[in-house]
Amino acid sequence: MAITLGIIGFGGMGGWHARNACKVPGITVKGAYDIDPVRVQAARDEGLVGYDTLEALLGDKEINTVLVATPNDKHPELAIAAMDAGKNCISEKPVAMTVAELDQMIEAGRRNGVIFTVHQNRRWDKDFVTAKTVIESGDLGQIFTIQSRLHGTGGTVFGWRGEVEHGGGMLFDWGVHFLDQMYYMCGYDTFTDVYCQFSRVKTEAVEDYLILTLNTNKGYRVIIEIGTFLLHDTPRWLIGGEKGTCYIQNFDAKEGAVITANAKEEDEPVIIMTSAGPTRTFSPRPAGSKLYAPLPQVDPQWTDFYANVDAAIQGKEELIVQPWQVRKVLCCIEACFTSAKTGEVVKL
Ligand SMILES: NC(=O)c1ccc[n+]([C@@H]2O[C@H](COP(=O)([O-])OP(=O)(O)OC[C@H]3O[C@@H](n4cnc5c(N)ncnc54)[C@H](O)[C@@H]3O)[C@@H](O)[C@H]2O)c1
């Protein structure tokens, strides 16, 4: 049976799901429950059924799938309630704040025989799919570094995202997305250890800047850096291989290139004088010795996430976002918190 969706938590993301899940043919968004009556009314204003209680939503027999889009700390309790009511369940990210909580969610899915997945929608982001396509093409040769960065300029972490007890901070907010992308792209047995550091630049309670390094058993390193206050652009992706370099400037992947060396135009590097003194290693490459190729054209759609869950519920496809994958990422997040606290490299 195709998805008839009920949404728990009708804030920014709950409303977004209501407007987008229904774009997939066959999926119906029936209604929403929120702890805040104003948001229940907002659901009604959008033509949905507004449920005044959680029990009312979970008791609606037409709803076969529940999407939890509340602040992070509420996901486990509400997802388990939904699955115990016999509903398939989609949790927003981060699925939980501890692996122990996630294990209870996975167990609830198993004991009730329902589908359980997580909205890791950034597997369908254009910049990510472009980076993955470039790396998998082999055009850069053996990769030595993959760098994924995002910086805001406002410095502010809003509302519950700035409160520890609700799962605030950049690691749970964006870190979980970027780690999910790296595991999905690089493989689930690739990362050997992690070193993570936090700063509180503008926000007292939670990390608003983080940088982490993942070591791999494939000879390259991954760097993820996320911040809220950097007043100059950095590329979203910078990927270095033995044959060339790729940069992708923004989420839309419009600006960027795959740059490789044109061996024909290469001369012996000469020593040049710079304001930092004489250098040969860092002398600019001769004109014409870099070949610029455009980024590959890709066209992923976020709605493909819902389409896959719908197909999985109907037994037509495997889930793309599998609970065991999300668990690997959450183990890494726990290791990141330990590393940031102890200042040590943590094995994965
Ligand atoms: N995947 C993505 O791209 C993406 C983007 C934004 C947010 N999110 C995630 O979506 C979730 C919600 O984020 P948001 O930006 O919509 O937050 P929000 O604050 O805008 O909305 C949260 C809503 O949940 C309601 N709520 C709180 N406790 C509740 C409870 N116990 N029962 C029912 N409703 C409750 C609040 O009243 C509020 O309306 C978070 O987990 C966040 O990490 C994911």
The ligand as a MOL file (V3000), in Angstrom:
LIG
                    3D

  0  0  0     0  0            999 V3000
M  V30 BEGIN CTAB
M  V30 COUNTS 44 48 0 0 0
M  V30 BEGIN ATOM
M  V30 1 N 17.0170 16.8830 6.6480 0
M  V30 2 C 17.0960 18.2010 6.5900 0
M  V30 3 O 17.5520 18.7620 5.5910 0
M  V30 4 C 16.6180 19.0090 7.7520 0
M  V30 5 C 16.5050 20.4040 7.6540 0
M  V30 6 C 16.0170 21.1030 8.7580 0
M  V30 7 C 15.6830 20.4300 9.9160 0
M  V30 8 N 15.8330 19.0770 9.9770 0 CHG=1
M  V30 9 C 15.4900 18.3250 11.1910 0
M  V30 10 O 14.0740 18.3890 11.3480 0
M  V30 11 C 13.7380 18.4180 12.7310 0
M  V30 12 C 12.8710 19.6200 12.9970 0
M  V30 13 O 13.5830 20.7950 12.6830 0
M  V30 14 P 12.8180 22.1610 12.3620 0
M  V30 15 O 13.7960 23.0610 11.7420 0
M  V30 16 O 11.5630 21.8600 11.6320 0 CHG=-1
M  V30 17 O 12.4830 22.6550 13.8340 0
M  V30 18 P 11.2880 23.6110 14.2520 0
M  V30 19 O 11.6350 24.1450 15.6000 0
M  V30 20 O 10.9800 24.5670 13.1540 0
M  V30 21 O 10.0300 22.6270 14.3600 0
M  V30 22 C 9.9220 21.6360 15.3500 0
M  V30 23 C 8.4480 21.4500 15.6710 0
M  V30 24 O 8.3190 20.3520 16.5560 0
M  V30 25 C 7.3230 20.6880 17.5230 0
M  V30 26 N 7.4980 19.8190 18.7020 0
M  V30 27 C 8.4130 19.9190 19.7070 0
M  V30 28 N 8.2700 18.8950 20.5670 0
M  V30 29 C 7.2430 18.1400 20.0900 0
M  V30 30 C 6.6110 16.9450 20.5500 0
M  V30 31 N 7.0250 16.3380 21.6710 0
M  V30 32 N 5.5810 16.4550 19.8380 0
M  V30 33 C 5.1550 17.0900 18.7100 0
M  V30 34 N 5.7080 18.2160 18.2340 0
M  V30 35 C 6.7560 18.7300 18.9240 0
M  V30 36 C 7.5620 22.1590 17.7940 0
M  V30 37 O 6.4080 22.7610 18.3740 0
M  V30 38 C 7.8510 22.6720 16.3920 0
M  V30 39 O 6.6940 23.1020 15.7160 0
M  V30 40 C 15.0660 18.4190 13.4860 0
M  V30 41 O 15.3700 17.1190 13.8950 0
M  V30 42 C 16.0700 18.9010 12.4510 0
M  V30 43 O 17.3730 18.3990 12.6980 0
M  V30 44 C 16.2800 18.3570 8.9130 0
M  V30 END ATOM
M  V30 BEGIN BOND
M  V30 1 1 1 2
M  V30 2 2 2 3
M  V30 3 1 2 4
M  V30 4 1 4 5
M  V30 5 2 4 44
M  V30 6 2 5 6
M  V30 7 1 6 7
M  V30 8 2 7 8
M  V30 9 1 8 9
M  V30 10 1 8 44
M  V30 11 1 9 10
M  V30 12 1 9 42
M  V30 13 1 10 11
M  V30 14 1 11 12
M  V30 15 1 11 40
M  V30 16 1 12 13
M  V30 17 1 13 14
M  V30 18 2 14 15
M  V30 19 1 14 16
M  V30 20 1 14 17
M  V30 21 1 17 18
M  V30 22 2 18 19
M  V30 23 1 18 20
M  V30 24 1 18 21
M  V30 25 1 21 22
M  V30 26 1 22 23
M  V30 27 1 23 24
M  V30 28 1 23 38
M  V30 29 1 24 25
M  V30 30 1 25 26
M  V30 31 1 25 36
M  V30 32 1 26 27
M  V30 33 1 26 35
M  V30 34 2 27 28
M  V30 35 1 28 29
M  V30 36 1 29 30
M  V30 37 2 29 35
M  V30 38 1 30 31
M  V30 39 2 30 32
M  V30 40 1 32 33
M  V30 41 2 33 34
M  V30 42 1 34 35
M  V30 43 1 36 37
M  V30 44 1 36 38
M  V30 45 1 38 39
M  V30 46 1 40 41
M  V30 47 1 40 42
M  V30 48 1 42 43
M  V30 END BOND
M  V30 END CTAB
M  END
